[in-house]
Structure formats: structure tokens, C-alpha cells
Amino acid sequence: MRAAVLTQFGAPLSVREVPDPEAGGGEVVVEVLAASVAPYAAEVFGGKRKYPLVPPVVPGVGAVGRIVHVGPDATRLRIGDLVWCDSTVRSRDDAMTPDITLQGWSSRGEGGARLAEYMHDGAFAELMRVPTENVFPLPTVAGDDPARWAALTVHAISYGGLLAGGLAAGETLLVSGATGNLGSSAVAVALAMGAGRVVAPGRNQAALDLLADRFGPRLSPVPLTGDEATDRAAMSAAADGPIDMVIDLLPPSAPSSASRAAAMTVREYGRVVLMGGVGMLGGDDLALPYPWIMRNSITVRGQWMYPRTANVGIIRLLASGTLDLAPERVRSFGLDAVNDAIAYAAAHGGPFDRTSLTPSAG
């Protein structure tokens, strides 16, 4: 098969012939129809983000595909099935606290690195080997535009964060980082889940206007100034009532003060979910006041990716049309143009901008 290979950090990906993947027990092989290209992929492959990928590796996180081989332990999957391939691979020898690797992308700790040695290659290839439990059937309509459905990579993450915070219908949510690629997804997913109001702070006025135009009165945009006290007051005022939950999806380039300003708008007994990259490239730690957390009974939790069951929920939201993919701006690239796709994604990382690689096309 043909695949895009990261041979070393800082070098362009190389498209070449590599051996076809072979599925062992508990695995399937899929033909990759579309894989999402993250806006920050150039930072990963360039080495700026210092992800624990070990070249040579076929990168790429998550894919829409068709099954071409099914293992003997699969009882419902069939060759030809259209499926979503979840990249969040968990070790099978500890159900309570499994090690995790993001196939073809990243991993957590020593155990995750060991898992990545086996489940090494990702979705930037014509074929991909995937654990059976990471494959989820898609509705037929997804086959009409798999490049658009590859946005599941983004929406599953934000959905997982909202589930972690227990977002309930009618509640008010503040999305810290709302004007970004992932943050705007959280806005759309939250409203699809029934949020009564979403407060969307950001410095990009054009992105705030886009969100307001798309979502109407349930969306409260807040232009940020960079002054922590001023911004906190503005976000609180925009909610027009208590803020039940805050989800932080700010990128590594954002200062911790921006995360803190957003987090401290939450009401008594409110919840704060941290899913962004603040502090990963250095800078100050997030310093939340102990007395404020304790006296207001605030719940603060981190969430990396999402539980496996979240895949079913987000697919249902999309299949029903409750979460609408139609307004998203999608640009597709063939496998030979993978480096063009990476550059395009870096330049088009705004709300609802999606870049997809279609390895099996042509």
C-alpha cells in the first residue's frame, strides 16, 4: 500500500510504498477513505509540540473507512462496512486505568509508549490496522462525503469534555477558546446537546461574528481585552445568569491567565473541565485560588480525549442532524498532496475549517 511517512521531525512527509498491515486477533483492517488533518499538524511534524512519535511512522489520527478484513472474534462487523476508526487505543490488561496511545499521533507515559510500539501507524495511508473495539458503524449517508465526516476527530473530543463535565440541557456553558478549531466544535456540540446558552469569549472578532451568525441568541460572544479582571467581568455579564460549567480548550500558546479568568466565572457548585494545551510549551501554571475552590464547592477536572462510549453518542448526534456538518468548510487532498494538506490546515484553523486527507481516492 501507499502511505505518508514521517521519517524525521522537521522533514516533509514522504509518500511511499510500505507493507500492507496485517490484523491479529481483536483487530480489523480498513481502507482509509478520509482522515482529518489537524491545524497544528505542522507543529507536531516539525517537532515544536514534542509529541512522542517515533519515526519512521505513518501519522494521522482517526479515520472514516471501509472494512477490508475482520478478525475471527468480530461477530457483527462485516467486510465492506462503513466505519469510524477511533484513534484512542487503550491497553486491555487493566480495565480500570488503562494505558493510552493515540494511534499515529501521541501517547501517555511509559505504558502508552509501549502500546504505541505495537499500534504504531495511523491514518495517513491507504490501509490502517485498528483494534476491533475502536471501530464504530456509520450511517450510509457518511459514505456520500467521508471527508466531511472525518470531522468526527474534532467533535468527539469536545463531546467527551462536555460529557466529563456533565453538561445538562438548559445549562449555561462557557467555552474558553471558543474561536478556535476545537473550541468552536464545543460550541456546536453543546448547543446540539441542549445547552440553554453558550458564552463564547475570544479576541478574533470575525470568528465571534461567525459564531453569532450561525447560532443566534443562544450564543453570547465576548470580545476579550487581555486584562484578566475586565474579561472575567465581561464573560460573567454575557451569561445573563449563573454559568454552570466552563470547558477550557485553549491552545499551548495561550497564557494561563486566560484560562483562570474563564474558570473563575463559574457559579457556586459549578464545574470546570480542562482539555486544552495551556502550559505544555512552558509558561506559568494555572493558579486557581484554594479558598475560592473550597468555599464555592467548585469541581475542577482534567479530561484527555473521551470514553469509548462517546463515539456512539457523537455519531448519533451527527446522524440525526442535531449536530449539522453542512455549514463546515471542508478542503480535501489526495495522499500525494499530504504536505500541501498540512500547510493548508495550518493556514485555515478557524471555526469549522476542516482539512481532510483522502488516501484511497484515485
PyMOL commands that set and color helices and strands:
alter all, ss='L'
color gray80, all
select helices_A, chain A and resi 41-45+109-118+132-134+140-144+146-149+152-164+181-192+205-218+228-239+256-263+290-295+309-320+335-347
alter helices_A, ss='H'
color red, helices_A
select strands_A, chain A and resi 2-5+14-17+27-36+63-70+82-85+88-90+100-102+106-107+127-131+135-137+172-176+197-202+219-223+243-248+266-274+299-302+329-334+353-358
alter strands_A, ss='S'
color yellow, strands_A
deselect
rebuild
show_as cartoon
